[in-house]
Amino acid sequence: MKLAIRLAYRNLIGAGLRTWLNVIVLSFSFVIIIFMKGVMIGWDNQAKTDMTNYEIGGGQYWYKTYDPFDPFSLTESHAPIPEEFKEEIASGEMEPFLIVPGTIYPQGRLQSIVIKGINPRQTLFLLPSHKLDTITEAIPAIIGSLMAKTIKASAGDQLTIRWRDVNGTFDAGDIVITEIFSTNVPAVESGQIYVPLEKLQSMMMMPGEATIMTFRDSEKNRPAVDGWTVKNKAELTASVDKMIKTKSAGQTILYAILLLLAMLAIFDTQVLSIFRRQKEIGTYIALGYTRQQVVGLFTVEGTMHAVLAALLSAAYGLPFLAWMAKNGWTMPIDTSEFGMAIAQTLYPIYSIGLIISTVLILTTVTAIVSYWPSRRIAKMNPTDALRGKLQ
């Protein structure tokens, strides 16, 4: 085996430019595949982290009729906070949210919104809810940057909102925007305002009621509570998982094209090599090499393209990937309109498993492509090969 590797290395170096062109193309495949996979892993990690910090915490309890995709369900999606939750609420490990429909009137226009009641002293989320702990004549409120952009509002502005209480009576009041925050989670910003929970409960005549209960500890086994449905983090981030899976499937086409180009070059090199080196093959057989040993030699020679490509890609790929992991990949378009949790700058994450698996897969595919044309050697007649004639 050592002799085969030495001969293969000598032959590859002797081939000169042809070898290095194949190695360069294959090294691009290594770097691009690892980079794009790292971006997907980084996006997945960033999206779930942002959703945890701003929207879902460690998981949630939903009132049985609550459906975030059905605004008509909001009027009926509320109930008194169960006794089972009050101890965690008092310790800050769980936070209630009351969610109701409403209408806002910016610059004389009408726009439907969702009004969310949140505890101003909560520490479960990174939302600037402490800005709601403000004494004003109007109702203090915070909104996201997407909402502010939509209604053309700034911090300090006063706007009129209208709501319908539990008895079906319409009422209206003024809010003052005490803070405008920005996140990477559009679902937290778009079409909604945040007001103090107790104030919203009073406005809606729903004292002590909530729509969802968000808890911090995702590892704790959560019991079933009558009238409430528990949602763990896996369920709440399922949309992100589906999006990542869809994007990964689309990337497979790019990977296939890169591999096809690299493998086609190696296949052609192997075919040309066998055609031009018939006398050399016949000499190997005449010197006592079995046909399978000669096939193995040419397979090792082809596979060594992947080994050299891995070394070359490490030389320029590792600095590039490390730089991208530190500085991130800034998206060329505004991601705030995507409607999903995605940052403007994505930071790839590369694991040892990702790098090793990519190298092994490409090396295995290269070995298969190298072996395929080499099988013809087993059918060669040594005498004809020495004369430079193929059967």
Stockholm file with secondary structure:
# STOCKHOLM 1.0

chainA/1-391         MKLAIRLAYRNLIGAGLRTWLNVIVLSFSFVIIIFMKGVMIGWDNQAKTDMTNYEIGGGQYWYKTYDPFDPFSLTESHAPIPEEFKEEIASGEMEPFLIVPGTIYPQGRLQSIVIKGINPRQTLFLLPSHKLDTITEAIPAIIGSLMAKTIKASAGDQLTIRWRDVNGTFDAGDIVITEIFSTNVPAVESGQIYVPLEKLQSMMMMPGEATIMTFRDSEKNRPAVDGWTVKNKAELTASVDKMIKTKSAGQTILYAILLLLAMLAIFDTQVLSIFRRQKEIGTYIALGYTRQQVVGLFTVEGTMHAVLAALLSAAYGLPFLAWMAKNGWTMPIDTSEFGMAIAQTLYPIYSIGLIISTVLILTTVTAIVSYWPSRRIAKMNPTDALRGKLQ
#=GR chainA/1-391 SS CHHHHHHHHHHHHHHTHHHHHHHHHHHHHHHHHHHHHHHHHHHHHHHHHHHIIIIITTEEEEETTCCTTCGGGGGGCCEECCHHHHHHHHHTSEEEEEEEEEEEEGGGCCEEEEEEEECTTCCSSCSCGGGGCCCCSSEEEEEEHHHHHHHTCCTTCEEEEEEECTTSCEEEEEEEEEEEECCSCHHHHTTEEEEEHHHHHHHHTCTTEESEEEESCSSSCCCCBTTEEEEEHHHHTHHHHHHHHHHHHHHHHHHHHHHHHHHHHHHHHHHHHHHHTHHHHHHHHHTTCCHHHHHHHHHHHHHHHHHHHHHHHHHHHHHHHHHHHHHCEECSSCGGGSSSSCCSEECCCCCHHHHHHHHHHHHHHHHHHHHHHHGGGGGCCHHHHHTTCCC
#=GC SS_cons         CHHHHHHHHHHHHHHTHHHHHHHHHHHHHHHHHHHHHHHHHHHHHHHHHHHIIIIITTEEEEETTCCTTCGGGGGGCCEECCHHHHHHHHHTSEEEEEEEEEEEEGGGCCEEEEEEEECTTCCSSCSCGGGGCCCCSSEEEEEEHHHHHHHTCCTTCEEEEEEECTTSCEEEEEEEEEEEECCSCHHHHTTEEEEEHHHHHHHHTCTTEESEEEESCSSSCCCCBTTEEEEEHHHHTHHHHHHHHHHHHHHHHHHHHHHHHHHHHHHHHHHHHHHHTHHHHHHHHHTTCCHHHHHHHHHHHHHHHHHHHHHHHHHHHHHHHHHHHHHCEECSSCGGGSSSSCCSEECCCCCHHHHHHHHHHHHHHHHHHHHHHHGGGGGCCHHHHHTTCCC
//
